[in-house]
């Protein structure tokens, strides 16, 4: 059978028009008119989190900063923090944040009960379950500034959620040395009704002098955290609480009061 050029062109035009109609919307059975669905809402350009936490200890990569040791809650501290994430497209984001240490455990060189102010900025990239984060930080306390570069790799597989953190001190923190702490972690989790549970486990190693002692294995920790939504507050607020047990190596942390201790945290968190 032969087809004229006119017949072929007409058939192609009909196919194109029918395909366009199929992708443009659906046809209402009542009116017979094409109904175009509304566009999906655009992802927010800025997201973030606000946390208002009370901690029984201030633990910095295994170092018991206020030497609370096994005295649970005797030297507790209030630690507010906020972080903003700016969507750059293509899985990239810019990050800005700050964290404060507020207590009366010592005279403050900053003012009132503010013992430390940390600020950070950097970038993150997410592809599938993988995420990569690079941050530069300034930790300001006791009339000095400690400068930190962190690089974290995490894999959110929904089962173990493993991560690797490279925590590098590049300047400051006298009399401690510059160097690196390497932290391997997993954070299995589950849900029990409205409660989200997580069971983080970490093991770490220091370079020599980072915490004033030897290098090598530095600490191991195991914890449990719980988070439950707070429905009577506007926005995505949650009540968070947790316990973490630390075992630290005495030769690496010569300033720690005790080698092993239990820490606790409770607070409110807002995601937006």
N, C-alpha and C positions, 0 to 999 in steps of 0.2 A: 504494500500500500504506500502511496506517495502522499506527502504533505506539502502544501504550499508554504512559502516563507511567511505569509500572513497568518496562517493557522498556527505555525510554530511560535511566532511572536506572541500571538494572543494567548496561547497556552502557558508560556513562560510568565506573562504578565499576570495571569490568573493565579499561578502558583505563588508568585511574590506577594500579591495582595492577600491571599489566604494566609500565608505565613505571617505577614505583618499583623493581620487581624488576630491571629492566634496568640502572638506575643504581646499585643497591646492591651489585652484584657479578656474578660469572659462575657458571654452573651447572656443577658437576663432572660429567663424563661417567661417572665411576666410582660416585659415591655418589648423584648426583641432587640434591645439596644445593647451596644457594647459597653461594659462597665469596666473602667480603668481603676485598678486598686491604688490606694494612696501610697506614696513612696515611703520606704522604711525610714524611721527616724535616724538622723545622723548621730554617729557616736560622739560623745562629749569630747571637746578638745582638751579640757582640763579635768582631771580626776585627782583624788587624793584621800588622805586619811588623817584623822586627829585622834590622839590617844592621851588619856589622862590616867596614869597608872601610879599606884602605890606599890613599892617594892621593899621587901624586908632587907635586901642586900643590894649593893651596887657592884655587880660582877662585870669586869672588863676582860673578856677572853681568859677567864680563869682566875684573874687577880681580884681578890676581895678588897676593894678600894677603901672602905671604911672599917675594915678588920672586925666585922661583926662575928665571923666564925659561926660557932654553934649557938650563939645567942640570937635566937630567931626573933627578929623584929625590934631588937633593942636599938638599932641604928638605921631604922627605916628611912626611906627617902621618897619624895614625890617627883615623878619624872614625866612631865608633859612633853609631847612631841607632835609635829605636824609635817607631812610630806605632800608635795604637789607633783603631779605627773602631767607633762604636756605632750599630747599626741603629735608626733612629727610625720606620721604616715609610714607605710611600708613596714610596720612592726617596730619602728623606732620611737623612743620617747626621751624627753629631757626631764631631769629630776632635780628638785630643790627641796631641802628640808632642814629642820632644826630640832634639837633635843636638849632639855635642861635637867640639871640635877639640883633639887631644892630641898634643903634640910638644915638642921641646926647642929650637925655633928662636929662642926669646926667653925672658926671665924672665917667669914667670906672675904676674899680679895676682890670680888665683883660687886657685892652690895646686898644688904639684908641677908636672906638665907639662900641666895643663888650661889651655888658652889661651882657650877660648870655650865658653859653654853657651848654646844656643838652645832656646827653648820656644815652642810654638804651640798654638792652639786655634781651632776654627771649625766650619764646616758644609759639607757637600757634598750635591749633588742629582744623581741620574742618571735619565735617561729615554731609553730606547732606547740609541742609540750616543752620545748627548750626555751630558757631565758638566760640572758647574759647582761650583767650590770657592772658598770665601771663608775666609781665615785671617788672624788677628792673631798677630804674632810679637814676642818680645822676644829680641834678640841681645845677650848680656852678655859683654863683653870689655874689657880694658884699663881697668878701673875705670869703665866707662860702659855704658849700655844703649841700643841702637839699636832703634827701634820701627818695625815693618813691617806693612803691610796688603797682602796678595796676593789677586788675583782671577784665576782661571784658567778658561778655556773649552776643552774638548777634545772631539774627535769621533773615536771609535774605529771607523773604517770598514774596518779590516783591510787597507788598502792604504797610504795615506799617513799616516793618524792625525794630522791637523793639530791645532795648539793655539795659543792666544793667552794670554800671561801679562802681567798688569799688576802690576808690582812697585813699590809705593809706600813711600817712607820718609817717615814722618810726624813723627819726632822723633829726636834723637840723632845719632851718627856725626860729631861735630865733628872737624875743621873743614869737613866736607863739608855740602852743602846738602840740605834736604828736596827731594823731587821724585819723578820716575817713570821707570822703565825699562820699555819695551814690547818684548816678545820674541815673535816669530813662529817657530813650529817645525813640523817634520814628523818622523815617526819610522817610516819603512817598515821592515817586518820580515818574517822568514821563518824556517822551521825546516829544519835539516839533521840528520836523525836525532834524537837526544835534545837537540841544541843549538839554543837559540833565539837568533837573531841580530836585531839592530836597528841601523839606520843613521840616527841622529838628526842633523838639520840645523837650525841656528838662525841668526837674524839679529835684531839688537836696535838700539834707539835710546834715548838718554838725554835728559832735560831738563838744562839748563845747570847745572853745579856739582855734579851728583849724585856724580860720581867725581872732582871737583876740577878739571875742565876744561870744555871746550865742550860744547854740546848737539849733538844730531843722531845720525847713525850712530855706533854705539859698538863693536860686535863682530859677527863671524860665526864660526860653529864648525861642524865636521863630524866625525862620529865613527863608531865601530863598537863595539858591545858584544855579548858572548856570555854565555849563561847555560846551565849544564848541571846537572841534578839530582845531588845527592850521596846515593846510595842507602844508604850504610853508616851514616848518621846518622838517628836517629829524627825523624819529622816531615818537613815540606816544606822541606828545606834545598837550597840551590843554590850552586854556585860561579860567581861573576860576575867578568868582566874586561872591560876596554875601553880604547880609545885615543881621544882627542879633540884635534883641532888647532884652535887659536884664531888668528884674525887680529883685532887690536884697533887702534882709531884712537888714535894718539898724542896728539892734541889733546884727546881725551876722558879718557884715562887718563895723565896726566902722571907718575904715580908708578910705572907698570909698568916693570920693568927692560928687557923686550924687547917689541916689538910683536907678534911671532908666536912661537908655541911649541907644543910637543906635550906633552900630559898623559896620564897613565895611572892606572888604578885596578884593584884586585883585592880580592876579599873574599868573605865568606860571607853569604848572606841566608836568612832564615827567614820564611815566611808561615804564618799560623795563623788 
